[in-house]
């Protein structure tokens, strides 16, 4: 790479870091607000919040890298056009095609990073985030039993209260009420233990040295039973299987599959790095400015092109899932459209085209 190539690469790389950082900060800030609201409503611990933010950030990068590459190249080259540096470069005989060298030197590593995120990191992060969120929600339904607080669980069927807790974790002066069919069961005990089994799905409350009262409200007959040990199991409902979602399936699972949903997911993952390379190439002719045009004059055009491109990809993905589009056509026609647009714009800015127009 020559001096000019290194200069353009430095400008685009700095712009890419700045744009990616700003967009990521905005998305993470929005996600942080939602996660903190969810944590406050359900009592998630701080470690769960931090883990969810980290896993979500990895997923956001797959969305940010393509648009950040487009905007970074347009910002860097727009400044060169605005400061008349590109006019001097054009006078030396360097056309827009030469800009592909430094721009692709940035876009190729970005696309490689995105391929790694899309094929390996993001599906695993998505599955772990959903599992962590559901596990936290499940634990929040029951939670750790704390002394001095009434705790309701099992859809309100069971109410628990303990006056104090010993240093070894045993609960003292315990009251428990639960509904059994049409009847009510009340139990008071001197001591209780809380045990969590089956990966958090089953909670056992073991009462020691107490009395249990059983009966139907409105009737005068109640049964009183003294006990030394009484176990009450609480089974929390299933939260659903994360691995059944196509977003969390590994790329190796998707390869060779004929299921429309899996085919569309695989083509989407392949499209992300390809999208980065095509948008980087398209940004070169899009960033060209006329004399006295503002530095950001073409940014709106770039944003519109990106949204049209991404929406067409999403539509093609949905059509594959509904079997309205053959997998062999898939999303590839959208990439061909953008590649054709980029080639046409490069051709329009070539010296041969301009000489032909003048003639």
N, C-alpha and C positions, 0 to 999 in steps of 0.2 A: 504493500500500500504506500502511495506517495504522500507528500505533505498535505495536499488538498484532501485526500481520502481520510487521513488521520484527523484532520481538523473537523470535517463533517461528522465523522464517527464520534468525536468527543462532544460536539454540540448536541447531537441526537441522543447520545447516552445520558448526558446530564438532564436533558429534557425528559427522557423516559423515566429516569429515577424520580424526578420531581412530580410528573403527572401520576405515576403509579402510587407514589407516597400519598399524594393528596386524595386521589380517588379511594385508596384503601382506608385512609383515615376517616373519610366520610362514611363509607359502608360499615366499617368496624364500629364507629361511633353510634350509628343507627342500630346495629345489632346489639351493642352493649346496652343501650337504653331498653330494648325489648327484653334482653336476657335478665337485666336487673329487675325489671318489672315482674317477670315470671318468677324470679328467685324470691322477691319480696312477698309475692302472693302465695308461694308454696313452701317457703322456708328452705330454699336450696343453700347448701354450704358454699363458702367462698371458693373452695377448690373446684367445685362443679362449674361455677360461673367462669372461672379462668380457663378451665379445660374446654368449655363450650366456645368461648371466644377464640381460643387458639385453633380449634378444629374448623370453625366457621371461616376464619381468615384464610386457611388453606383452600377452602372451596371458593372463596371470593377471587382468589388470584386467577383461577381458570377463566373467570369472566372479565377480569380487568386487563390482563396482558394484551389481548388483541386491540381493544380500544385505546389503551395507553400507548401502544406502539404507533397506531395511526396518528393520534394527537401529538405525540412527541416528535415524529418526523415532520409533521406539518408546522409545528411551532418552530423547530430548529431551522428548517429551510425557509419558512416565512420570514424569519429574522434576516437571513442572508439575502433574500430578495428585497426586503424593505430597506436594508442598509446598502443596497446596490453592489453587494459583494458578488452576487450571482451574475450581475451584468458584466463585471470584470472577468469572471470565470468564463462566461459565454464568449467574450471577446478573444479569449485565449484558445477557443475552439473546443471547449469541453461542453458537451450536450447533456441533456437530462439522463440519457442512458448510462453515463459514467457514474451518476449518483447511486446507481444500484449497488456498486461495490461497497461503499461505506454503510449504506442503509441496510443491506443484507448482512453485513458483518455484525450489525446490532440485532436484526430480526431473527437470524438463524439461531443464536444462543437463546433468545427469548422463546422461539418456537420449540427448541429442544427442552427448555425448562417446562414449558406448558405441556408438552407431550408427556413428560414424566409425571406432572401433576394430574393430568387428565386420565392417564392409563393406570396409574398405580396409587398415588397419594390421595386424590380426591374421593374415589369410591370408598377407600378404607376410612377416611376422615368422616365421610357422610354417615357410614354405618356406625362408627364409634360415637359420633355426636348424637344420633338418634337413640342409640342404646343408652348412652349416659343420661340423656334427657328423660327417657322413659323410666329408667331406673330411679332417677331422682324424684320423678313424679310419683312413682309407686311407693317409695319410702316416705314421701311427704304425706301420702294418704294415711300412713300409720305412724311413722316417725318414732324417735326414741321417747319412751315414756318418762316424763319429767315430774318430779314431786311438786305439789302445790298447784297443779293445773288439771282441770278436767280435759280428758282427751277422748274424742269420738272417732271411731273408725268402723270399717265394715259397712259403709253406706249408712252410718248412723245407728246401726243395730247394736253396737256395743259402746258403753261409756266406762271410762276408767279414771280412777283418782287415787293418788298416793300422797300421804302427808309428808314423808321425808325419805331420804336415801342414805344408806350406810356407806362408809368408805369402800366396801367391797362391791358396791353396785346394787345390793339388795334394797328393794323398796319396802317401806314400813307403813303400817296402818292403812291397808288397801281396801278400796271399795270398787266393786265391779258390777255393772248391770248389763244384761244382754237379753235380746228378744229371741225366744225359741218357739217358732210357730205362733200360736195365739197367746202363749204364755210369756211370763217374765221370770228371769232368773237373777236373783241378787246374791252377791257373795261379799263377805267381809272377812279379812284375814289379817293376821299379825305381820306377815312377810310375803313378798312375791319376788319372782325373778322373771326377767324378760329375755327370751331367747329367739334368735333369728336363724331360720333354717331355709334350705332349698333356694340358695342365692337370693335371699331377701323376700321370696314370695310367701313363705309361711312364717308366721310369728306365733310363738307359744308363750302364754302367760301362765306361770306355775305359781299357784297360791299355796301357802303353808299355814296350818293351824288356824282354821277359820270355820265359818258357818255359811251354808248356802240355803237360800229360801226360794222355793219354786211355787208358782201359782199363776192363775189367770186373773187379770185385773177385773174388778167388779164382783168377784166371788170371794166368799169368806174363808174358803179352805186353802191353806198354804202348807207346804211340806217343808220341814226344817231338817237339814242334814249337817251334822258336824263332820269335819274331815281334817286329816293331817296333811294331805297333799292333793291338790286338785288342778289338773291341767286344762287350759282352755285354748284350743288352736284357732288361729285367725288366718284364713287363706285369702291372700289378695288376688284380684282377677288378673288374668293374662294381659300383657301389654301388646301382644302382637309380635310377629317375627320381622326383624329388621332385614335379614338377608333375603327375604322374599321381594324386596324392592329392587327394581332393576338398577337404580342409581348406586346401590351399594354392592352390586355384583362385580367380581373381578373381571378384568379384560380377558383373561384366559378363558373364563366361563362364556363370554360373549362370542369369542372367535368360533367360527364354524356353526353357530346357531342359526336356525331358520325361523325362529320365533320373531314376528314383526317388531315387537317391543324391544327385544334384545338387539336386532339388526339396527333399529333406529338409534339406540343408545351407543352402539359401537361406531356408527357413522358420525354421530355427534362428537364423540371423543376424538376421532381422527380429524374432524373438521376444525377443531380448535387451533392446533398448531398450523394447519394449512391456512386458516383464516388470518393468523398473524402475519404470515409471509405475504399473502395477497394484499392485505391492507397496507403493509409497509411499502410494497411496490406501488400501489395506487396513490399513496400519499405524496409521491414524488411529483407527478404531473398536477395533482390537485393543489399543491402548495405554491405553484407558480403564480406570481403577482404581476400585474401591469404597473407601469410607472404611476407613482402617486397613490397607489392603492394602500389601504391600511394593512398593518402587519397581520391582523387577525381576520382579514376580509374573507378568506376561504374556509375558516374554521366551521362555520355553520353548514357549508356544503359537505364537509367531511363528516360531521355528526349525522346529517341526514342520510348520507350514503351508508354509514355504519348501521343505522337503525333499519334501513331497508334491507341491507344484507343479512343482519342477524334475524330479522323477522321472517324473511324468506326461508332461512335455514330452519327456524322453528316450525314454520308451516310445513316445509318438506318433511321434517321429522314426524310431525303429527300425521301427515298423509301416509307415511310408511307404516306407522302403528295401526292405522285404520285400513291398511292394505289397499288404499286408493292410489298408491304409487309403487311401482315395481322396485325392489331393492337394488337392481342393477342401475336404475336411474337415480334413485335415492336423493341425496342432497348434492350430488356432484354437479348437477346442472346449474345450481346456484353459484358454485365456485367458478364454473366456466363462464357464467355471465359476468362476474366481477373481473375475471382474468381478461375477457374480451374488452371490457370497458377500460381497463388499465392499458392494454395494448393500443386501443384506439386513441387514448389521450396521449400516450407516448408518441404515436405516429403524428398526431396533430402538432406536437411541439418540436418535431424533428426539423432540421434545416431544409431537408428535401421538400417537405410539405409546405413550408413557408415560401420557398422559392416558387413552388407550383402555384400557390395562391396568388402571389404577386404577379406571376406571369398571366 
